[in-house]
Amino acid sequence: MSLRRIVRAIELQSRQLVRTHGLTGPQIFILKVLIQLGETTVGQLAEQVNLSKPTVTDILNRLEKYGMVQRIRSEQDRRCVWVTVTRLAKEKLSDSPPLLQESFAGEFNQLKKWEQLQLIGALHKIAEMMDAREIDSSPMLTSGPISTPGNVSDLSMTDKGKKNRHEGKPGRIEDASS
């Protein structure tokens, strides 16, 4: 029952984000990290969020269509492309709620070290018991693809039929606050 509650909480927040902001949790997460980093490359961003470059590129493609990010080719090295957030993205994020992993990280960090280790151990054991050892994990809490962004009048949502994939590297508990 607890696992179902966790999955349900993730699904509910994902749907709420799409409905209220027209963006998925991973898209908001990428934007928040981009704001912290400033202008950066896709490789540096992928490393920071602990996701593969193709996954980050896929998310950035959608964000670029929505007018949330801008890519600028380097004048010095034409192979290098810099990514930055737009004013629209900053406005959109100004009223976005904290992501589930941010709330979780805050609560988790308030626990005593032995409680943190106990929870981590229990979660590893649960994953093992569910035969989930080989499944890649993302540092973003998401339970599945959201293929239809919400109706947000100021966004150009041209890829409504595409699915959102999350093929990340295994995340660490500290990544949740990134």
VEXKOL-568687 format. One record per atom (N, C-alpha, C, O, CB): x negated, y negated, z negated; chain. Coordinates in steps of 0.02 Angstrom, whole numbers, plus 50000, padded with zeros to 5 digits. Atoms other than C-alpha are relative to their C-alpha. Glycine has a CB too. Example, Ala and Ser with C-alpha at 12.3 -4.5 7.8 and 13.67 -1.06 7.14 Angstrom:
VEXKOL-568687
49955, 50059, 50000, A
49385, 50225, 49610, A
49955, 49940, 50000, A
49903, 49941, 49967, A
50050, 49999, 49938, A
50042, 50059, 50003, A
49316, 50053, 49643, A
50039, 49945, 49963, A
50014, 49890, 49955, A
49980, 49977, 50071, A
end
This chain:
VEXKOL-568687
49959, 50060, 50000, A
50000, 50000, 50000, A
49957, 49937, 50000, A
49973, 49888, 50033, A
50047, 50000, 49940, A
50043, 50058, 50002, A
49859, 49880, 49961, A
49968, 49986, 50068, A
49962, 49929, 50089, A
49945, 50009, 49947, A
50028, 50009, 49933, A
49779, 49910, 50131, A
50052, 49969, 50047, A
50036, 49925, 50086, A
49975, 50067, 50028, A
49947, 50029, 49957, A
49946, 49874, 50216, A
50011, 49927, 49983, A
50022, 49886, 50028, A
50066, 50039, 49991, A
49992, 50070, 50020, A
49961, 49713, 50115, A
49944, 49957, 50029, A
49956, 49901, 50052, A
50002, 49993, 49924, A
50058, 50037, 49973, A
49787, 49658, 50169, A
50009, 49990, 50075, A
50002, 49934, 50100, A
49934, 50038, 49986, A
49990, 50005, 49928, A
49822, 49696, 50352, A
50057, 49951, 50016, A
50051, 49910, 50061, A
50015, 50069, 50031, A
49942, 50044, 49990, A
49990, 49608, 50340, A
49982, 49927, 49987, A
50003, 49882, 50024, A
50058, 50021, 49954, A
50021, 50069, 50015, A
49912, 49453, 50260, A
49959, 49971, 50058, A
49967, 49913, 50076, A
49959, 49998, 49935, A
50041, 50022, 49943, A
49787, 49443, 50403, A
50044, 49985, 50060, A
50036, 49934, 50093, A
49946, 50054, 50018, A
49955, 50010, 49943, A
49923, 49463, 50534, A
50042, 49937, 49992, A
50050, 49898, 50039, A
50045, 50061, 50008, A
49958, 50058, 50012, A
50034, 49333, 50454, A
49962, 49934, 50009, A
49987, 49887, 50039, A
50030, 50003, 49930, A
50038, 50062, 49992, A
49897, 49203, 50444, A
49981, 49989, 50073, A
49983, 49932, 50097, A
49937, 50002, 49957, A
50016, 50007, 49929, A
49844, 49238, 50624, A
50059, 49972, 50039, A
50051, 49926, 50079, A
49978, 50067, 50029, A
49941, 50024, 49965, A
50021, 49213, 50686, A
50016, 49928, 49982, A
50035, 49888, 50024, A
50061, 50045, 49984, A
49986, 50069, 50023, A
50043, 49056, 50581, A
49952, 49951, 50033, A
49973, 49897, 50055, A
49995, 49995, 49924, A
50049, 50044, 49968, A
49883, 48980, 50651, A
50017, 49988, 50074, A
50015, 49932, 50098, A
49929, 50029, 49994, A
49982, 50006, 49929, A
49936, 49015, 50830, A
50063, 49957, 50007, A
50067, 49915, 50051, A
50010, 50069, 50032, A
49937, 50036, 49997, A
50111, 48948, 50797, A
49991, 49926, 49984, A
50018, 49883, 50018, A
50051, 50031, 49952, A
50006, 50069, 50022, A
50057, 48789, 50707, A
49945, 49960, 50035, A
49951, 49900, 50043, A
49987, 49999, 49927, A
50056, 50036, 49971, A
49892, 48748, 50793, A
49983, 50021, 50071, A
49941, 49990, 50104, A
49940, 50009, 49956, A
50014, 49977, 49932, A
49894, 48845, 50956, A
49933, 50033, 50008, A
49910, 50044, 50064, A
50005, 49943, 50047, A
50067, 49970, 49999, A
49728, 48924, 50910, A
49999, 50062, 49955, A
50036, 50065, 49905, A
49946, 49949, 49978, A
50008, 49941, 50042, A
49677, 49093, 50840, A
49949, 49986, 49945, A
49912, 49937, 49948, A
49978, 50060, 50043, A
50049, 50006, 50053, A
49576, 49116, 50682, A
49928, 49998, 50026, A
49889, 49955, 50006, A
50007, 50057, 49951, A
50069, 50002, 49973, A
49417, 49159, 50779, A
49985, 49936, 50038, A
49928, 49911, 50035, A
49990, 50059, 50046, A
50012, 50063, 49965, A
49439, 49004, 50888, A
49988, 49943, 49951, A
49943, 49903, 49961, A
50059, 49984, 50046, A
50009, 50051, 50051, A
49458, 48893, 50735, A
49932, 50009, 49965, A
49897, 49960, 49952, A
50057, 50001, 49949, A
50065, 49985, 50032, A
49308, 48979, 50654, A
49942, 49975, 50043, A
49896, 49943, 50017, A
49993, 50076, 49987, A
50052, 50023, 49953, A
49200, 48946, 50808, A
49997, 49924, 50001, A
49942, 49895, 49999, A
50013, 50028, 50071, A
49999, 50073, 49999, A
49255, 48764, 50812, A
49970, 49971, 49936, A
49932, 49923, 49938, A
50071, 49974, 50009, A
50026, 50025, 50064, A
49216, 48739, 50627, A
49924, 50008, 49997, A
49889, 49963, 49973, A
50032, 50038, 49941, A
50073, 49989, 49999, A
49042, 48813, 50649, A
49967, 49951, 50049, A
49914, 49924, 50034, A
49983, 50073, 50018, A
50027, 50048, 49951, A
49013, 48706, 50804, A
49996, 49929, 49971, A
49948, 49893, 49983, A
50043, 49999, 50063, A
50001, 50066, 50032, A
49059, 48550, 50705, A
49941, 49995, 49952, A
49907, 49944, 49949, A
50067, 49986, 49964, A
50057, 50000, 50047, A
48932, 48599, 50571, A
49933, 49997, 50036, A
49888, 49962, 50014, A
50003, 50063, 49956, A
50064, 49996, 49964, A
48795, 48637, 50698, A
49988, 49940, 50044, A
49930, 49922, 50056, A
49998, 50063, 50041, A
50008, 50052, 49950, A
48827, 48494, 50816, A
49988, 50033, 50067, A
50009, 50090, 50077, A
49942, 49951, 49982, A
50014, 49972, 49934, A
48769, 48520, 50994, A
49954, 50060, 49993, A
49901, 50055, 49962, A
49969, 49947, 50047, A
50039, 49939, 50007, A
48703, 48698, 51009, A
50007, 50043, 50063, A
50048, 50028, 50106, A
50022, 50039, 49938, A
49995, 49954, 49944, A
48677, 48840, 51132, A
50047, 50058, 49981, A
50061, 50068, 49922, A
49931, 50027, 50021, A
49957, 49942, 50012, A
48790, 48992, 51151, A
49963, 50052, 49958, A
49991, 50081, 49913, A
50025, 50030, 50066, A
50040, 49952, 50037, A
48649, 49103, 51088, A
49994, 49982, 49926, A
50001, 50025, 49883, A
49932, 50006, 50030, A
50006, 50022, 50069, A
48623, 48999, 50931, A
50067, 50006, 49964, A
50069, 50025, 49906, A
49974, 49927, 49997, A
49933, 49995, 50029, A
48811, 48993, 50900, A
50017, 50073, 49985, A
50042, 50089, 49931, A
50053, 49969, 50047, A
49986, 49929, 50009, A
48828, 49182, 50924, A
49962, 50027, 49940, A
49989, 50066, 49901, A
49982, 50039, 50064, A
50040, 49977, 50057, A
48687, 49212, 50800, A
50029, 49974, 49934, A
50031, 50010, 49885, A
49927, 49976, 50008, A
49974, 50031, 50061, A
48764, 49093, 50673, A
50065, 50033, 49977, A
50075, 50042, 49917, A
50013, 49926, 50012, A
49935, 49971, 50018, A
48937, 49174, 50679, A
49997, 50077, 49999, A
50047, 50109, 49985, A
50054, 49977, 50048, A
50011, 49928, 50003, A
48865, 49351, 50691, A
50046, 50038, 50049, A
50075, 50089, 50032, A
50011, 50025, 49930, A
49962, 49968, 49947, A
48955, 49394, 50854, A
49955, 50005, 50062, A
49905, 49971, 50067, A
50065, 49960, 50016, A
50039, 49992, 49939, A
48891, 49450, 51023, A
50010, 49938, 50044, A
50060, 49903, 50039, A
50021, 50064, 50039, A
49994, 50056, 49954, A
48857, 49319, 51157, A
50061, 50006, 50046, A
50095, 49956, 50056, A
49936, 49994, 50042, A
49940, 49995, 49957, A
48992, 49390, 51273, A
50065, 49983, 49962, A
50110, 49952, 49991, A
50006, 50070, 50028, A
49940, 50016, 50040, A
49122, 49377, 51132, A
50005, 49925, 49990, A
50059, 49896, 49998, A
49998, 50037, 49932, A
50000, 50073, 50011, A
49072, 49197, 51093, A
50015, 49964, 50066, A
50053, 49916, 50067, A
49933, 49976, 49971, A
49987, 50030, 49934, A
49071, 49155, 51279, A
50074, 50004, 50018, A
50103, 49956, 50043, A
49958, 50034, 50055, A
49928, 49991, 49987, A
49248, 49226, 51296, A
50042, 49950, 49960, A
50088, 49919, 49987, A
50021, 50072, 49984, A
49964, 50048, 50043, A
49309, 49120, 51150, A
49989, 49929, 50025, A
50036, 49889, 50028, A
49978, 50006, 49926, A
50015, 50067, 49975, A
49220, 48966, 51218, A
50035, 49985, 50066, A
50056, 49928, 50078, A
49924, 49992, 50009, A
49963, 50010, 49937, A
49299, 48992, 51390, A
50071, 49976, 49987, A
50095, 49930, 50020, A
50000, 50065, 50042, A
49932, 50020, 50017, A
49471, 48980, 51312, A
50001, 49930, 49970, A
50043, 49888, 49989, A
50032, 50050, 49951, A
50003, 50066, 50032, A
49423, 48831, 51204, A
49986, 49945, 50051, A
50012, 49889, 50045, A
49947, 49999, 49945, A
50015, 50049, 49948, A
49353, 48742, 51356, A
50063, 49985, 50042, A
50075, 49928, 50060, A
49942, 50025, 50046, A
49937, 50010, 49963, A
49518, 48769, 51450, A
50048, 49956, 49961, A
50086, 49918, 49990, A
50032, 50068, 50016, A
49956, 50039, 50043, A
49609, 48692, 51302, A
49973, 49929, 49988, A
50007, 49889, 49956, A
50010, 50035, 49933, A
50029, 50066, 50010, A
49493, 48540, 51305, A
49968, 49991, 49931, A
49959, 49935, 49908, A
50051, 49947, 50010, A
50026, 50002, 50068, A
49418, 48585, 51135, A
49923, 49998, 49998, A
49894, 49973, 49950, A
50025, 50059, 49962, A
50073, 50001, 49997, A
49236, 48610, 51187, A
49978, 49975, 50068, A
50016, 49977, 50117, A
49970, 50070, 49985, A
50030, 50024, 49938, A
49123, 48539, 51319, A
49932, 50034, 50007, A
49895, 50040, 49958, A
49993, 49922, 50001, A
50065, 49970, 49986, A
48974, 48625, 51400, A
49961, 49951, 50043, A
49986, 49924, 50092, A
50007, 50069, 50035, A
50043, 50047, 49965, A
48829, 48519, 51459, A
49935, 50036, 50018, A
49900, 50061, 49974, A
49986, 49936, 49958, A
50062, 49968, 49978, A
48686, 48589, 51565, A
49941, 49954, 49984, A
49944, 49894, 49995, A
50003, 50016, 50075, A
50060, 50037, 50019, A
48515, 48535, 51503, A
49966, 49971, 50062, A
49960, 50005, 50113, A
49951, 50045, 49961, A
50037, 50032, 49945, A
48422, 48412, 51614, A
49930, 50029, 50006, A
49903, 50035, 50061, A
49997, 49924, 49989, A
50068, 49975, 50001, A
48253, 48484, 51562, A
49996, 50073, 50024, A
49949, 50092, 50060, A
49970, 49994, 49931, A
49999, 49929, 49983, A
48298, 48669, 51583, A
50070, 50018, 50023, A
50115, 50027, 49982, A
49978, 50045, 49939, A
49934, 49989, 49971, A
48444, 48703, 51700, A
50031, 50066, 49977, A
50092, 50075, 49984, A
49996, 50000, 50076, A
49974, 49936, 50026, A
48462, 48879, 51625, A
50035, 49991, 49933, A
50076, 50032, 49914, A
49944, 50051, 49994, A
49974, 50012, 50067, A
48507, 48805, 51456, A
50064, 49958, 50003, A
50067, 49906, 50036, A
49947, 49964, 49957, A
49936, 50035, 50004, A
48686, 48753, 51421, A
50016, 49984, 49928, A
50015, 50029, 49885, A
50058, 50042, 50033, A
49984, 50022, 50067, A
48732, 48652, 51268, A
50076, 49998, 49992, A
50112, 49981, 50039, A
49969, 49930, 49985, A
49928, 50000, 50015, A
48904, 48669, 51186, A
50012, 49951, 49943, A
49974, 49948, 49895, A
50025, 50072, 49981, A
49981, 50047, 50052, A
48988, 48534, 51084, A
50077, 49996, 49996, A
50111, 50011, 50045, A
49970, 49930, 50014, A
49927, 50007, 50008, A
49163, 48503, 51015, A
50022, 49932, 50027, A
49982, 49885, 50030, A
50021, 50008, 49925, A
49971, 50063, 49975, A
49276, 48367, 51085, A
50037, 49966, 49943, A
50048, 49994, 49889, A
50046, 50012, 50060, A
49960, 50038, 50049, A
49373, 48233, 50993, A
50065, 50036, 49986, A
50089, 50037, 49929, A
50013, 49928, 50027, A
49938, 49963, 50008, A
49531, 48336, 51023, A
49992, 50057, 49949, A
50036, 50068, 49907, A
50024, 50028, 50067, A
50013, 49944, 50047, A
49454, 48484, 50929, A
49995, 49973, 49929, A
50023, 50003, 49883, A
49936, 50038, 50020, A
50007, 50029, 50067, A
49406, 48374, 50782, A
50067, 49979, 49972, A
50081, 49989, 49913, A
49951, 49940, 50002, A
49933, 50020, 50022, A
49582, 48303, 50774, A
50042, 50061, 49982, A
50077, 50061, 49932, A
50035, 49959, 50055, A
49962, 49939, 50011, A
49657, 48477, 50786, A
49980, 50033, 49934, A
50022, 50059, 49897, A
49991, 50050, 50058, A
50025, 49968, 50061, A
49548, 48542, 50644, A
50011, 49958, 49938, A
50009, 49985, 49882, A
49926, 50015, 50007, A
49993, 50042, 50059, A
49579, 48394, 50531, A
50060, 50021, 49957, A
50060, 50008, 49897, A
50008, 49927, 50022, A
49942, 49979, 50040, A
49746, 48467, 50479, A
50009, 50076, 49999, A
50063, 50101, 49982, A
50063, 49967, 50027, A
49994, 49926, 50000, A
49710, 48653, 50497, A
49989, 50026, 49929, A
49947, 50000, 49892, A
49949, 50032, 50049, A
50008, 49971, 50067, A
49728, 48759, 50340, A
49934, 50038, 49996, A
49905, 50055, 50048, A
50060, 50047, 49983, A
50061, 49959, 50005, A
49577, 48852, 50271, A
50014, 50070, 50028, A
50069, 50097, 50019, A
49975, 50004, 49927, A
49993, 49932, 49974, A
49549, 49018, 50358, A
50001, 50049, 49942, A
49974, 50035, 49889, A
49944, 50016, 50049, A
49994, 49949, 50052, A
49587, 49175, 50259, A
49932, 50019, 49972, A
49924, 50028, 49912, A
50036, 50061, 50027, A
50067, 49980, 50024, A
49402, 49220, 50251, A
49968, 49945, 49957, A
49928, 49960, 49914, A
49955, 50017, 50058, A
50026, 50054, 50041, A
49363, 49048, 50179, A
50030, 50003, 49930, A
49995, 49994, 49880, A
50014, 49931, 50032, A
49968, 49992, 50066, A
49490, 49070, 50040, A
49973, 50060, 49964, A
49959, 50057, 49904, A
50076, 50005, 50009, A
50026, 49938, 50029, A
49430, 49247, 50011, A
49929, 49989, 49973, A
49913, 50009, 49917, A
50001, 50056, 50051, A
50069, 50012, 50020, A
49247, 49192, 50004, A
49997, 49959, 49936, A
49956, 49972, 49892, A
49960, 49965, 50056, A
49999, 50041, 50061, A
49288, 49059, 49874, A
50018, 50041, 49939, A
49986, 50036, 49887, A
50050, 49943, 50008, A
49979, 49956, 50055, A
49379, 49185, 49764, A
49945, 50051, 49984, A
49930, 50063, 49925, A
50066, 50036, 50017, A
50051, 49949, 50009, A
49245, 49317, 49791, A
49939, 49972, 49964, A
49912, 50004, 49919, A
49979, 50030, 50068, A
50059, 50031, 50031, A
49104, 49199, 49744, A
50010, 49981, 49927, A
49961, 49971, 49891, A
49980, 49938, 50039, A
49986, 50015, 50070, A
49190, 49160, 49578, A
49996, 50063, 49956, A
49994, 50058, 49895, A
50068, 49968, 49993, A
50005, 49938, 50038, A
49180, 49343, 49528, A
49930, 50009, 49972, A
49882, 49981, 49999, A
50019, 50061, 50044, A
50066, 49983, 50027, A
49038, 49407, 49420, A
49965, 50046, 50050, A
49998, 50080, 50089, A
50006, 50034, 49930, A
50040, 49961, 49952, A
48897, 49492, 49516, A
50020, 50074, 49998, A
50026, 50105, 50051, A
49925, 49993, 49985, A
49983, 49929, 50005, A
48945, 49666, 49450, A
50068, 50013, 50031, A
50080, 50067, 50059, A
49999, 50023, 49928, A
49934, 49992, 49969, A
49125, 49638, 49507, A
49994, 49998, 50077, A
50028, 50035, 50112, A
50049, 49945, 49975, A
50012, 50004, 49928, A
49065, 49587, 49680, A
49972, 50066, 50027, A
49996, 50092, 50077, A
49952, 49942, 50017, A
50031, 49937, 49979, A
48956, 49742, 49693, A
50049, 50058, 49997, A
50049, 50102, 50040, A
49939, 50015, 49957, A
49949, 49947, 50007, A
49098, 49853, 49632, A
50049, 49997, 50059, A
50066, 50049, 50087, A
50037, 49992, 49933, A
49954, 50007, 49944, A
49216, 49783, 49764, A
49968, 50020, 50066, A
49999, 50055, 50107, A
50025, 49929, 50005, A
50035, 49982, 49939, A
49087, 49799, 49902, A
49992, 50076, 50006, A
50004, 50105, 50059, A
49930, 49966, 50003, A
50007, 49927, 50000, A
49054, 49979, 49853, A
50066, 50035, 50014, A
50067, 50083, 50053, A
49973, 50023, 49933, A
49934, 49970, 49989, A
49239, 50020, 49848, A
50021, 49991, 50073, A
50049, 50038, 50103, A
50052, 49969, 49953, A
49981, 50011, 49930, A
49268, 49942, 50019, A
49959, 50043, 50048, A
49986, 50068, 50097, A
49991, 49926, 50018, A
50041, 49956, 49959, A
49121, 50037, 50094, A
50027, 50071, 49997, A
50030, 50106, 50048, A
49926, 49999, 49977, A
49973, 49932, 50008, A
49194, 50198, 50024, A
50066, 50008, 50037, A
50078, 50059, 50068, A
50009, 50016, 49926, A
49936, 49999, 49964, A
49367, 50157, 50093, A
49988, 50005, 50075, A
50019, 50045, 50109, A
50043, 49938, 49983, A
50016, 49998, 49928, A
49293, 50123, 50266, A
49975, 50069, 50019, A
49992, 50096, 50072, A
49948, 49946, 50018, A
50026, 49932, 49988, A
49200, 50288, 50255, A
50056, 50051, 50001, A
50059, 50094, 50045, A
49947, 50018, 49946, A
49944, 49953, 50005, A
49357, 50382, 50202, A
50048, 49994, 50059, A
50082, 50042, 50077, A
50037, 49989, 49935, A
49956, 50011, 49942, A
49451, 50305, 50349, A
49963, 50014, 50065, A
49988, 49999, 50119, A
50027, 49928, 50000, A
50041, 49984, 49942, A
49313, 50365, 50466, A
49986, 49939, 50043, A
49988, 49942, 50105, A
50033, 50055, 50042, A
50011, 50063, 49965, A
49275, 50184, 50510, A
49927, 49979, 49998, A
49911, 49920, 50008, A
50042, 49946, 49968, A
50071, 50016, 50004, A
49086, 50195, 50493, A
49972, 49970, 50064, A
49929, 49926, 50062, A
49960, 50061, 49982, A
50028, 50021, 49936, A
49053, 50169, 50678, A
50036, 49942, 50032, A
50017, 49919, 50086, A
50001, 50059, 50047, A
49962, 50055, 49971, A
49179, 50031, 50707, A
49964, 49934, 49985, A
49948, 49919, 49928, A
50072, 49998, 49972, A
50031, 50065, 50010, A
49101, 49860, 50736, A
50048, 49956, 49961, A
50109, 49960, 49968, A
49983, 49967, 50068, A
49958, 50045, 50039, A
49162, 49729, 50616, A
49981, 49928, 50015, A
49923, 49913, 50030, A
49993, 50014, 49925, A
50010, 50070, 49988, A
49181, 49543, 50638, A
50000, 49963, 49934, A
50034, 49985, 49887, A
50055, 49972, 50047, A
49998, 50038, 50062, A
49146, 49413, 50504, A
50066, 49962, 49992, A
50078, 49931, 49940, A
49942, 49952, 49996, A
49935, 50034, 50003, A
49318, 49343, 50544, A
50054, 50050, 49983, A
50055, 50104, 50012, A
50015, 49964, 50066, A
49946, 49956, 50018, A
49470, 49420, 50464, A
50054, 49996, 50053, A
50089, 49946, 50058, A
50028, 49983, 49930, A
49948, 49996, 49949, A
49583, 49473, 50606, A
50018, 50073, 50009, A
49974, 50116, 50009, A
49976, 49968, 50067, A
49979, 49931, 49997, A
49685, 49629, 50626, A
50010, 50025, 50070, A
50019, 50085, 50080, A
50062, 50009, 49962, A
49989, 49977, 49932, A
49706, 49634, 50813, A
50004, 49941, 50047, A
50003, 49883, 50027, A
50062, 50042, 50005, A
49999, 50054, 49951, A
49718, 49537, 50974, A
50064, 49960, 49997, A
50118, 49986, 49983, A
49991, 50028, 50070, A
49943, 50043, 49992, A
49833, 49390, 50992, A
49996, 49977, 50072, A
49949, 49941, 50090, A
50002, 49939, 49948, A
50006, 50014, 49929, A
49870, 49373, 51176, A
50038, 49938, 50022, A
50028, 49916, 50079, A
50024, 50058, 50038, A
49961, 50058, 49979, A
49989, 49225, 51178, A
49990, 49943, 49951, A
50016, 49945, 49896, A
50074, 50018, 50004, A
50007, 50058, 50043, A
49935, 49058, 51107, A
50067, 49966, 49989, A
50112, 49973, 50030, A
49950, 49950, 50029, A
49938, 50035, 50015, A
50071, 48953, 51026, A
50011, 49941, 50047, A
49965, 49920, 50082, A
50000, 49976, 49929, A
49985, 50058, 49959, A
50157, 48811, 51115, A
49979, 49937, 49964, A
50010, 49916, 49916, A
50076, 49998, 50017, A
50024, 50062, 50028, A
50058, 48657, 51075, A
49997, 49951, 50058, A
49959, 49962, 50106, A
49929, 50008, 49964, A
49990, 50044, 49943, A
50104, 48512, 51188, A
49936, 49968, 50027, A
49931, 49956, 50087, A
50048, 49946, 49982, A
50060, 50035, 49976, A
49931, 48432, 51196, A
49945, 50048, 50024, A
49890, 50026, 50040, A
49973, 49956, 49946, A
50050, 49952, 49977, A
49841, 48593, 51247, A
50022, 50029, 50067, A
50081, 50038, 50079, A
49990, 50056, 49949, A
49986, 49966, 49937, A
49829, 48669, 51419, A
49990, 50074, 49990, A
49932, 50097, 49991, A
49956, 49972, 50058, A
50004, 49929, 50014, A
49867, 48852, 51386, A
50010, 50039, 50065, A
50066, 50060, 50081, A
50053, 50022, 49947, A
49993, 49968, 49935, A
49830, 48932, 51555, A
49985, 50074, 49999, A
49996, 50108, 50049, A
49955, 49966, 50048, A
50019, 49929, 50000, A
49773, 49104, 51499, A
50043, 50039, 49951, A
50018, 50080, 49913, A
49926, 50008, 49981, A
49955, 49969, 50048, A
49927, 49163, 51404, A
50000, 50076, 50003, A
50015, 50108, 49953, A
50070, 49976, 50011, A
49997, 49928, 49995, A
49914, 49340, 51469, A
49937, 50035, 49979, A
49937, 50096, 49972, A
50016, 50019, 50069, A
50064, 49968, 50018, A
49733, 49370, 51419, A
50000, 50022, 49928, A
50033, 49992, 49886, A
49941, 49953, 50013, A
50006, 49976, 50069, A
49690, 49468, 51264, A
49938, 49972, 49968, A
49887, 49960, 50002, A
50000, 50076, 49998, A
50056, 50025, 50039, A
49575, 49404, 51129, A
49962, 50059, 49972, A
49990, 50098, 49933, A
50024, 49952, 49944, A
50039, 49943, 50024, A
49433, 49527, 51095, A
49951, 49977, 49947, A
49927, 49920, 49947, A
49963, 50033, 50059, A
50048, 50014, 50054, A
49322, 49535, 50942, A
49954, 50059, 49996, A
49969, 50108, 49962, A
50036, 49986, 49932, A
50048, 49945, 50002, A
49171, 49645, 50970, A
49938, 49976, 49965, A
49885, 49967, 49997, A
49984, 50026, 50071, A
50056, 50029, 50037, A
49057, 49580, 50834, A
49954, 50052, 49971, A
49967, 50112, 49972, A
50026, 49958, 49945, A
50047, 49958, 50036, A
48909, 49648, 50744, A
50028, 50010, 49929, A
50070, 49970, 49908, A
49929, 49969, 49998, A
49976, 49992, 50068, A
48939, 49715, 50570, A
49985, 49937, 49959, A
49929, 49911, 49960, A
49968, 50061, 49966, A
50008, 50061, 50040, A
48967, 49567, 50455, A
49982, 50015, 49928, A
49994, 50071, 49904, A
50064, 49959, 50003, A
50015, 49994, 50070, A
48906, 49539, 50279, A
50051, 49958, 49962, A
50081, 49912, 49991, A
49927, 49979, 49984, A
49950, 50036, 50039, A
49017, 49476, 50140, A
49983, 49926, 49995, A
50028, 49884, 49990, A
50005, 50031, 49930, A
50019, 50070, 50005, A
48916, 49314, 50133, A
50022, 49963, 50063, A
50032, 49902, 50061, A
49924, 49993, 49990, A
49981, 50033, 49938, A
48965, 49280, 50316, A
50069, 49970, 49996, A
50085, 49926, 50035, A
49996, 50049, 50057, A
49931, 50023, 50002, A
49144, 49251, 50265, A
50005, 49926, 49986, A
50055, 49894, 50004, A
50039, 50038, 49947, A
49997, 50072, 50015, A
49102, 49076, 50205, A
49968, 49958, 50054, A
49970, 49897, 50049, A
49967, 49986, 49935, A
50033, 50038, 49947, A
49009, 49027, 50364, A
50048, 49960, 50039, A
50029, 49925, 50086, A
49962, 50047, 50047, A
end
